[in-house]
């Protein structure tokens, strides 16, 4: 059987969706369409920092575990150089966004820089993830064993921020995907989603407003 790529698909969707949504929010704040008092700035700064840390972690797992697995499994059938170059561009930008988010907590004018860099990050993530899924997912499905794929998923989970990541998976997964995840993971996943959902929704309302 081919590896089940559902988890990474949802993770990619969450990264792209949250980054783009934050970029739009910060653009609205910069242009005066929304206000950002101290509590909201603190919530935005924390969310942005945890999001960028998670994307960093995802990239490290790809560089250190996924890329070697693909090379070992598929050999010359895949060229990872462009995707590796993307990481080289993305990682310094992630660091900039983290610095901007920290500054924005105490310095409202830092919103301008944060909005600009979040927009650039959202564009680069869209391009990178679309290319990664187009090029690599068919290769993974054809050549990577379930055992090797489990190694990759374990590396992604290890050192992750489950309290941050899990409710976002629940938010970004479609109903049928969530049902499959529950079937695969069992009742523990359903319990953890329930336990983390309320706090996540409260933070989302503070960051994104009533529409969240």
Secondary structure, 3 states (H helix, E strand, C coil): CCCCCHHHHHHHHHHHHHHHHHHHHHHHHHCCCCCCCHHHHHHHHHHHHHHHHHHHHHHHHHHHHHHHHHHHHHHHHCCCHHHHHHHHHHHHHHHHHHHHHHHHHHCHHHHHHHHHHHHHHHHHHHHHHHHHHHHHHHHHHHHCCHHHHHHHHHHHHCCCCHHHHHHHHHHHCCHHHHHHHHHHHCHHHHHHHHHHHHHHHHHHHHHHCCCC
